[in-house]
Amino acid sequence: MNRTKIGFLIFAALTLFGIIGSTVLLLKGHHAMGTSYRFPWGLLISTYVFFVVSSTGLCLVSSLGHVFGIKPFQEVAKRSVVLAIITLAAGFIVMGIETPQPLHMLYMAVSPNWAAAIFWMGTLYGVYLLFLGGEFWHMLIRENHSRSRLFAILAFVSAIAAHSNLGAVFGFLHARPYWEGPYMPIYFILSALLSGAAILIVLFYLREDRQTDSTLLPALSKLLAFFLSITIFFTIWKIITGLYGHIPGKAEAYQALLTGPYAFNFWFFEICIGMLIPLFLLLLKKTRLAAFWAASLSILGIFFMRYDLVMVGQVVPLDVLDQSPLPVTYLTYSPTWVEWAVVSLGFGFVGLAYLFAEKKLDLDVRTPAPFPEKNNSAEFAG
């Protein structure tokens, strides 16, 4: 049995499990989830963030070739656009299932709240999807490269706008000091680039002929190492600013992350698995296999990064500001099997949709360089 058939069976099983769980959730409502009125956002919100961040990262990385003309990244353009659309759709699916009344979201189009960041999140991601669709249509269907590049530029700008606004959805929440602050939009853009580079390394490692001398994996590996280094630096200062001054609500949340109930997730999955080990592999083991494992571990760490971000922001009760001198009793949350099933539906959908795209679309045709080619060759030991 070849790799494609094995992948199809795995993703089909994930999708079937997800359909079962989604049906139970739609029938029973939020009672089938581990969330509560005091802890309203759970695993499905963090998974939605994971998918839409991945979509933005794929778009931004592909823009290095399709928009800015950097040669090694030109060959990722088609697959990046396809994956960006698929992962964005997966995020919409997960969010739609999580919402108690999905059809009520259409009410925003009739009676929008212009001051709400969530309204702009939906609007900007809709515009982003529209431009991604235009780039896809002109690049893969019409093969009009000048128009596809125009839509690529529009997708790039809308991705920045939509994703920074997603960070603002968290950063504007003054009642949640752990999230509040102007750094959230920047953090979301940075982590999107990290996600996009990691996903593309895994994808092209699995499909690339080991005997070829492609410059793509070396370029992506350097990009991943660069973003990992910046993320580590950013994480250090985020912790320092979170603890400095012992701001009520924020300091307690960081203590939950560093030494409390989410410490294992943070130190093991986020820091060791998601950052330090991948950076070590990329800097000291410059091989294709090392790049693959570094990217795979980074993706795992990023998933827990999204989970911890959403959960730690809610573990401190909202009344902590009135009783900050007293010991804080953290709120608890545990995902149910139904929630994990919806997550598996998202990953199963991404896998099946991409395998379908590989079979039905000509993703190997290279697009002409939008700028004169430069010599960006690089060696990478196999």
KESEZA-898476 format. One line per 10 residues: for each residue z, x, y of N, C-alpha, C. Coordinates in steps of 0.05 Angstrom, whole numbers. Each point is the difference from the previous one (the first is absolute). Example, Ala and Ser with C-alpha at 12.3 -4.5 7.8 and 13.67 -1.06 7.14 Angstrom:
// KESEZA-898476
156:264:-114:0:-18:24:0:18:24 | -14:-7:21:1:16:24:14:-15:22 .
END
This chain:
// KESEZA-898476
0:17:-24:0:-17:24:0:18:25 | -19:-5:18:-2:18:24:21:-8:21 | 1:17:20:20:-4:21:-3:-26:15 | -25:-9:5:-4:-24:15:11:-25:-16 | -5:0:-26:10:-23:-16:30:0:-1 | 12:23:-2:30:2:-1:11:-11:27 | -12:10:22:8:-10:26:-3:-30:4 | -23:-10:-11:-4:-29:2:22:-16:-15 | 7:9:-24:21:-14:-16:27:1:14 | 6:23:12:26:3:14:1:-18:24 .
-21:0:16:0:-16:24:-2:-30:-6 | -13:-7:-22:-2:-28:-8:28:-10:-9 | 14:17:-15:27:-7:-8:19:-4:24 | -2:18:19:16:-3:25:-7:-25:14 | -25:-7:2:-9:-24:14:10:-25:-15 | -2:0:-27:10:-24:-15:30:-4:4 | 15:22:-2:29:-2:5:5:-10:29 | -15:10:19:3:-9:27:-6:-29:4 | -21:-10:-13:-7:-29:2:23:-17:-10 | 12:8:-22:22:-15:-12:24:-1:20 .
7:24:11:22:1:19:-6:-16:25 | -25:2:10:-7:-14:25:1:-30:-4 | -8:-9:-24:1:-29:-6:29:-10:1 | 18:16:-12:28:-7:0:11:-1:28 | -8:20:17:10:1:27:-11:-24:16 | -25:-7:-3:-11:-22:15:12:-27:-8 | 8:-2:-26:13:-25:-9:29:-2:8 | 15:22:-2:28:0:5:7:8:29 | -18:11:14:6:9:27:17:25:1 | 13:4:23:15:25:4:25:2:-17 .
7:-22:-14:23:2:-18:-6:19:-23 | -25:6:-5:-7:18:-22:1:29:9 | 7:5:26:1:27:11:29:8:5 | 4:26:4:27:10:4:8:-1:29 | -17:-9:18:6:-1:29:19:-23:6 | 11:1:24:18:-21:9:-3:-3:30 | 15:-19:12:-2:-4:29:11:24:15 | 18:15:-13:12:24:13:-17:25:-6 | -16:-1:-21:-18:22:-8:-27:-11:-4 | -15:-8:21:-24:-16:-3:-25:15:-9 .
-1:26:4:-24:16:-8:6:16:-24 | -18:-2:-20:5:14:-25:-24:17:-9 | -2:3:-26:-20:18:-12:-29:-7:9 | -6:-26:2:-27:-8:7:-8:8:28 | 19:0:18:-5:10:28:-7:29:-1 | 17:16:-14:-5:29:-1:-27:6:-14 | -7:-16:-20:-25:4:-14:-24:-7:18 | 3:-22:15:-20:-6:21:-4:23:19 | 21:12:9:-2:23:18:-13:23:-14 | 6:4:-25:-12:22:-15:-30:-3:-2 .
-10:-24:-5:-29:-4:-3:-14:2:27 | 10:-13:20:-14:1:26:1:28:12 | 22:14:-4:1:28:9:-20:17:-15 | -3:-5:-26:-20:15:-16:-28:-6:11 | -6:-26:6:-26:-7:11:-5:15:26 | 19:0:18:-4:14:25:-4:30:-4 | 15:12:-18:-3:28:-6:-27:7:-11 | -10:-16:-18:-27:4:-11:-21:-1:22 | 3:-20:18:-19:-2:22:1:24:19 | 24:9:6:3:23:19:-10:25:-12 .
5:5:-26:-10:25:-13:-30:-1:-2 | -12:-23:-7:-29:-2:-2:-13:4:27 | 14:-7:21:-11:4:27:-4:29:7 | 15:18:-13:-4:28:6:-28:9:-6 | -12:-13:-21:-28:6:-6:-20:-18:13 | 5:-26:-2:-20:-20:9:0:-3:30 | 22:5:14:2:-3:29:-2:27:14 | 16:19:-10:2:26:13:-18:22:-11 | -13:-6:-22:-20:18:-11:10:25:-13 | 25:0:-11:11:23:-14:-12:-1:-29 .
-15:20:-7:-17:-1:-23:14:-7:-27 | 22:14:-7:11:-6:-27:9:-29:-3 | 6:-14:22:9:-27:-2:-22:-21:0 | -25:9:4:-22:-20:1:-5:-13:-26 | 5:13:-22:-5:-12:-26:21:-20:-9 | 22:-3:15:21:-19:-7:-5:-27:14 | -20:-1:18:-2:-23:18:-3:-26:-15 | -18:-2:-20:-6:-25:-13:24:-9:-17 | 11:18:-16:22:-8:-16:25:-6:16 | 4:14:23:22:-6:17:-1:-27:12 .
-24:-8:9:-4:-27:12:5:-21:-21 | -11:3:-24:4:-19:-21:30:-3:-7 | 13:23:-4:29:0:-6:17:-11:23 | -9:5:24:15:-10:23:-1:-31:1 | -23:-11:-6:-2:-29:-1:16:-12:-23 | -1:13:-23:14:-10:-24:30:1:4 | 10:23:10:29:2:4:10:-19:22 | -16:-4:21:8:-19:20:1:-29:-11 | -20:-7:-17:0:-26:-13:25:-2:-18 | 7:21:-14:24:-1:-18:25:-5:17 .
2:13:23:23:-6:18:1:-29:9 | -24:-11:7:-1:-28:8:8:-18:-23 | -8:7:-25:7:-17:-23:30:0:-4 | 12:24:0:29:2:-4:15:-15:22 | -8:3:25:13:-14:22:-4:-30:-2 | -23:-9:-8:-6:-28:-3:18:-13:-21 | 4:14:-22:17:-10:-21:29:0:8 | 8:20:16:28:2:9:7:-22:20 | -20:-9:16:6:-20:20:5:-27:-12 | 22:-14:7:5:-26:-12:-22:-20:3 .
-12:-1:24:-22:-19:5:-24:16:11 | -17:12:-17:-21:17:10:-19:-14:20 | -5:-26:-4:-18:-14:18:11:-2:28 | 26:2:2:12:-2:27:-8:24:18 | -9:22:-13:-9:23:16:-24:-7:16 | -16:-20:-9:-23:-8:15:7:-13:27 | 25:-9:1:10:-13:25:0:20:23 | 2:26:-6:0:20:22:-26:-1:15 | -22:-7:-14:-26:-1:14:-1:-23:19 | 15:-21:-5:-1:-24:17:20:2:22 .
24:11:-6:21:2:20:12:29:-1 | -15:19:11:10:28:-2:23:6:19 | 17:17:-9:22:10:17:-8:28:9 | -11:2:24:-11:25:10:20:22:2 | 26:-7:2:20:21:3:11:10:-27 | -9:-12:-22:11:8:-26:-17:22:-12 | 14:21:-9:-14:23:-12:-13:-8:-27 | 13:-19:-14:-11:-9:-26:-27:-14:5 | -2:-16:21:-25:-13:6:-22:21:4 | 6:21:16:-20:21:4:-6:16:-25 .
20:2:-17:-5:14:-26:-21:-15:-16 | 2:-26:-3:-20:-15:-14:-27:0:14 | 0:-2:26:-25:0:15:-14:27:-2 | 14:22:5:-12:26:0:-9:8:-28 | 15:-7:-21:-9:6:-27:-25:-17:-7 | -2:-24:11:-24:-16:-5:-24:13:13 | 3:11:25:-21:14:14:-7:25:-16 | 20:15:-9:-4:24:-15:-17:-6:-26 | 7:-22:-14:-15:-7:-24:-28:-7:7 | -5:-13:23:-27:-7:8:-17:25:5 .
11:19:13:-15:25:5:-4:16:-25 | 20:0:-18:-3:13:-26:-23:-13:-15 | -1:-27:1:-22:-14:-14:-27:7:12 | -1:3:27:-25:8:12:-9:28:-8 | 20:18:-1:-6:27:-9:-10:0:-29 | 13:-15:-17:-8:-2:-28:-28:-11:-2 | -6:-21:15:-26:-14:-2:-23:19:8 | 3:14:22:-21:17:10:-2:26:-15 | 22:9:-12:0:25:-14:-11:-3:-29 | 10:-20:-14:-7:-3:-28:-22:-20:-6 .
-2:-21:16:-20:-21:-5:-26:5:16 | 3:2:26:-24:3:17:-8:30:3 | 18:18:-5:-5:29:3:-10:7:27 | 12:-13:20:-6:6:28:22:18:10 | -4:26:1:22:19:4:9:1:29 | -18:-6:19:8:0:28:19:-24:6 | -7:-23:-12:18:-23:4:26:3:-16 | -2:11:-23:24:4:-16:19:19:14 | -10:20:14:17:18:15:13:-14:24 | -16:-18:12:11:-16:22:24:-17:-9 .
-4:-13:-23:22:-16:-12:23:18:-9 | -6:24:-9:21:19:-8:17:7:24 | -12:4:23:15:6:24:18:-24:7 | -11:-24:-1:15:-24:6:23:-4:-20 | -5:6:-26:20:-3:-20:22:21:5 | -7:24:8:19:21:6:19:-9:22 | -11:-10:22:16:-8:23:18:-24:-8 | -12:-20:-14:16:-23:-7:21:7:-21 | -5:19:-17:20:9:-20:24:12:15 | -5:17:20:22:11:16:16:-22:13 .
-14:-19:12:13:-21:15:16:-18:-19 | -12:-8:-23:14:-18:-18:24:14:-13 | -3:25:-7:21:13:-14:23:9:18 | -6:8:24:22:5:19:15:-25:7 | -15:-23:1:13:-25:5:18:-8:-24 | -8:7:-25:18:-5:-23:26:15:4 | -2:25:10:25:14:5:16:-13:22 | -14:-12:19:14:-15:22:15:-24:-11 | -10:-13:-21:13:-23:-11:29:8:-8 | 3:25:-11:27:10:-6:14:10:25 .
-15:16:16:12:13:22:11:-18:22 | -11:-25:2:9:-19:20:25:-15:-8 | 9:3:-25:23:-16:-9:26:13:9 | 10:-9:23:24:12:12:25:-6:-17 | -1:-22:-15:23:-7:-17:3:19:-24 | -21:15:-6:1:19:-22:-3:28:11 | 22:13:7:-1:26:13:-14:22:-17 | 0:-3:-26:-13:20:-17:-30:1:5 | -12:-23:5:-29:-2:5:-7:4:30 | 18:-9:17:-7:-1:29:-7:28:11 .
-21:1:16:-6:25:14:-30:4:2 | -9:16:19:-28:5:5:-14:18:-21 | 16:13:-17:-12:18:-20:-13:-14:-23 | 6:-25:-4:-10:-15:-24:-30:-1:-1 | -14:-7:22:-30:0:-1:-11:27:-7 | 12:22:11:-10:27:-6:5:6:-29 | 24:-7:-10:7:5:-28:-19:-14:-19 | -8:-24:7:-19:-15:-18:-27:12:0 | -10:10:22:-26:13:1:1:26:-16 | 22:16:3:3:25:-15:0:-5:-30 .
17:-19:-8:2:-6:-29:-26:-12:-11 | -15:-13:16:-26:-10:-9:-19:23:-7 | -1:20:17:-17:23:-5:9:14:-26 | 26:2:-4:10:12:-25:-9:-16:-24 | 2:-27:2:-9:-17:-22:-29:3:-6 | -17:-1:21:-28:1:-4:-9:26:-13 | 11:23:8:-8:25:-12:9:2:-29 | 24:-10:-6:10:1:-28:-17:-17:-19 | -7:-25:9:-15:-18:-17:-28:12:-5 | -12:11:20:-27:11:-4:0:24:-18 .
21:17:1:2:22:-19:1:-9:-28 | 17:-20:-6:2:-11:-27:-27:-11:-9 | -13:-16:18:-25:-13:-7:-22:21:-7 | -3:20:17:-22:19:-4:7:20:-22 | 25:5:-5:6:17:-23:-7:-14:-26 | 5:-26:-2:-6:-14:-25:-29:-3:-5 | -16:0:21:-29:-5:-4:-17:25:3 | 11:22:10:-16:23:6:-4:18:-24 | -24:10:-3:-6:20:-21:15:25:6 | 16:9:-19:17:24:4:-16:25:5 .
-25:0:-7:-16:25:3:-14:1:28 | 1:-22:15:-13:1:26:17:15:20 | -13:10:21:13:15:20:2:-16:26 | 10:-24:-2:2:-18:23:21:11:19 | -6:-4:26:19:8:21:19:-23:7 | -4:-23:-13:16:-24:8:29:3:-8 | 6:6:-25:28:3:-9:15:21:15 | -11:24:5:14:19:17:7:-11:28 | -20:-13:12:5:-11:27:21:-21:0 | -1:-18:-20:20:-21:-2:28:11:-6 .
0:21:-16:26:13:-7:13:13:25 | -16:13:16:10:12:25:10:-22:19 | -15:-22:1:8:-23:17:27:-11:-10 | 2:-4:-26:25:-10:-11:24:18:5 | -4:26:-3:21:20:5:9:-2:30 | -20:-3:17:6:-1:29:16:-25:6 | -8:-23:-10:15:-25:5:27:0:-13 | 3:12:-23:26:3:-13:19:16:18 | -10:22:11:17:17:17:9:-15:24 | -19:-15:13:8:-15:24:20:-22:-8 .
-4:-13:-23:18:-21:-8:28:11:-5 | 2:23:-12:27:12:-5:13:6:27 | -15:12:19:11:5:26:9:-25:14 | -17:-21:-2:6:-26:13:25:-12:-13 | 3:2:-26:23:-12:-14:26:14:8 | -1:26:3:24:14:8:10:-10:27 | -18:-2:20:8:-9:26:7:-30:1 | -12:-15:-17:7:-29:-2:29:-3:-9 | 8:17:-19:28:-1:-10:19:9:22 | -7:22:13:18:11:21:4:-21:22 .
-22:-12:10:3:-20:21:14:-25:-10 | -3:-6:-26:13:-24:-10:31:3:-2 | 9:25:-6:28:5:-2:14:7:26 | -16:12:18:12:10:25:11:-23:17 | 24:3:9:13:-19:17:13:-23:-15 | -4:-2:-26:11:-21:-17:-5:-28:12 | -25:-6:5:-7:-26:11:6:-22:-20 | 16:-20:7:7:-21:-19:-24:-13:-13 | 0:-3:-25:-23:-12:-15:-20:20:-10 | -7:19:18:-19:21:-8:13:22:-17 .
23:9:9:14:21:-15:8:-9:-28 | 9:-25:-2:8:-10:-26:-24:-3:-19 | -23:-7:11:-24:-3:-16:-9:28:-10 | 2:20:17:-8:27:-9:20:11:-21 | 25:-8:2:19:8:-20:-6:-13:-27 | -10:-25:1:-8:-14:-25:-24:15:-12 | -17:11:17:-23:14:-10:7:28:-10 | 18:14:13:6:28:-7:21:3:-21 | 21:-17:1:22:3:-19:8:-26:-14 | -13:-22:8:7:-26:-11:-17:-10:-22 .
-5:-26:-1:-14:-12:-23:-30:8:-2 | -12:10:21:-28:8:-1:-3:31:1 | 21:14:-5:-1:29:1:-18:12:-22 | 2:-11:-24:-17:10:-22:-29:-4:6 | -7:-24:9:-28:-5:7:-9:20:21 | 16:5:20:-8:17:22:-3:29:-9 | 21:11:-11:0:29:-7:-18:7:-23 | 0:-18:-21:-16:7:-23:-29:-8:3 | -5:-26:6:-28:-10:1:-14:8:27 | 13:-5:22:-13:5:26:-3:30:5 .
23:14:-1:0:28:8:-10:19:-22 | 12:-1:-24:-8:19:-21:-28:-7:-11 | -2:-25:-11:-25:-8:-13:-23:-4:20 | 7:-12:23:-21:-7:19:-8:21:19 | 17:20:6:-6:20:20:2:29:-9 | 23:8:-10:5:29:-5:-17:10:-24 | 1:-14:-22:-15:9:-23:-30:0:5 | -11:-22:12:-29:1:6:-7:23:19 | 16:5:21:-6:22:18:1:27:-14 | 19:3:-18:2:25:-15:-25:4:-17 .
-9:-22:-14:-24:2:-17:-24:7:17 | -3:-12:23:-24:5:16:-1:28:12 | 24:11:7:0:26:13:0:23:-20 | 12:-4:-24:3:22:-19:-18:-2:-24 | -9:-24:-7:-17:-4:-24:-26:-12:9 | -18:16:10:-25:-10:12:-21:-5:-21 | 5:-21:-15:-19:-9:-21:-6:-29:3 | -21:-10:-12:-6:-28:0:23:-16:-13 | 9:9:-22:22:-14:-14:25:-2:17 | 7:22:13:23:0:17:-3:-20:23 .
-25:-1:11:-5:-19:22:3:-29:-10 | -10:-5:-25:2:-27:-11:29:-8:-3 | 17:18:-12:28:-7:-4:15:-2:27 | -7:17:19:13:-2:26:-6:-27:13 | -26:-9:-2:-7:-25:12:12:-24:-15 | 1:2:-26:12:-22:-16:30:-3:6 | 14:23:2:28:-2:6:5:-10:29 | -18:8:18:2:-10:28:-3:-30:1 | -19:-11:-15:-4:-29:0:25:-14:-10 | 12:11:-22:25:-12:-10:22:2:21 .
3:23:13:20:2:21:-5:-18:23 | -26:-4:7:-7:-18:23:8:-29:-7 | -3:-8:-25:8:-27:-8:30:-4:5 | 16:19:-8:28:-2:4:7:3:30 | -16:15:15:4:3:28:-2:-27:14 | -21:-16:-8:-3:-27:11:23:-18:-8 | 8:2:-26:22:-16:-10:26:5:15 | 6:26:3:25:7:14:-1:-8:29 | -23:3:13:-2:-8:28:7:-29:4 | -11:-17:-17:6:-29:3:28:-7:-7 .
10:12:-22:27:-8:-10:23:11:17 | -2:25:8:22:13:15:3:-13:27 | -22:-11:11:2:-14:26:16:-25:-2 | 6:-10:-24:14:-26:-3:27:2:-13 | 8:24:-10:25:2:-15:24:-3:17 | -2:5:26:22:-2:18:1:-28:11 | 23:-15:-3:1:-27:10:-4:-2:30 | -11:-22:9:-7:-2:29:25:-1:17 | 24:-6:-11:24:-1:16:14:26:1 | -13:22:-8:13:26:0:7:9:28 .
-15:-9:20:5:8:27:27:-9:10 | 9:-23:-11:26:-11:8:23:12:-15 | -5:14:-22:22:11:-16:-6:29:-9 | -14:15:17:-8:27:-7:23:18:-7 | 25:-3:11:21:18:-8:9:-4:-29 | -7:-23:-12:9:-7:-27:-20:11:-20 | 8:5:-25:-20:8:-21:-21:-21:-3 | -25:9:-4:-22:-19:-3:-4:-6:-29 | -3:-26:-6:-7:-8:-28:-30:-5:0 | -15:16:-14:-29:-2:0:-9:-25:-15 .
-21:-12:10:-12:-22:-14:-16:11:-24 | -3:-16:-21:-14:9:-24:-25:-17:-5 | -19:13:-14:-25:-13:-7:-11:13:-25 | -9:-15:-19:-13:10:-24:-25:-16:-6 | -23:12:-2:-25:-15:-6:2:-13:-27 | -11:-24:-2:-2:-14:-26:-26:7:-14 | -2:-8:-25:-25:6:-15:-24:-14:12 | 5:-22:13:-22:-15:13:-12:17:23 | 18:13:15:-10:17:22:-15:24:-11 | 10:12:-21:-14:23:-12:-27:-10:-11 .
-1:-24:-10:-25:-11:-10:-21:-2:22 | 8:-9:24:-18:-3:22:-10:28:9 | 18:20:-1:-8:27:6:-21:10:-20 | 4:-6:-26:-19:8:-20:-27:-14:4 | 1:-25:11:-25:-14:6:-15:15:22 | 14:10:20:-13:15:21:-14:25:-10 | 14:16:-17:-11:24:-11:-23:-6:-20 | 4:-22:-16:-21:-7:-19:-25:-9:15 | 3:-15:22:-23:-8:16:-15:24:11 | 15:19:11:-13:24:11:-16:15:-21 .
12:3:-24:-14:15:-21:-25:-15:-10 | 3:-25:-5:-24:-15:-10:-22:-2:21 | 8:-5:25:-20:-2:21:-15:26:4 | 15:22:-2:-13:26:4:-19:6:-23 | 9:-5:-25:-17:5:-23:-26:-17:2 | 3:-25:10:-23:-17:3:-19:12:21 | 12:10:22:-17:12:21:-14:25:-10 | 13:16:-16:-13:24:-11:-24:-7:-17 | 3:-22:-15:-21:-9:-18:-24:-13:15 | 6:-15:21:-21:-16:13:-12:12:24 .
15:19:13:-10:12:25:-7:29:-4 | -19:9:15:-9:28:-1:17:16:20 | 23:10:-10:19:14:17:-5:30:1 | -20:10:-15:-5:28:-1:-21:9:20 | -15:-18:11:-20:7:20:13:11:24 | -8:24:9:11:13:23:-13:-11:26 | 17:-5:19:-10:-8:26:-8:24:17 | -20:-2:17:-7:23:17:23:7:19 | 3:25:5:21:9:18:-6:-10:28 | 20:-13:14:-4:-10:27:-2:23:20 .
8:24:-7:-2:23:17:-14:23:-16 | -10:20:14:-11:23:-15:20:12:-19 | -8:7:-24:18:10:-20:10:28:8 | 25:5:-7:12:26:5:8:11:-27 | 3:26:-1:7:13:-25:30:-1:-3 | 10:-19:-16:29:-4:-5:7:6:-29 | -15:18:-12:5:5:-29:27:12:-4 | 12:-6:-23:27:11:-6:1:3:-30 | 15:20:-9:3:5:-28:26:-13:-9 | -1:-9:-25:23:-14:-11:1:6:-30 .
19:15:-10:1:7:-28:3:-24:-17 | -14:-1:-23:2:-23:-18:19:7:-22 .
END
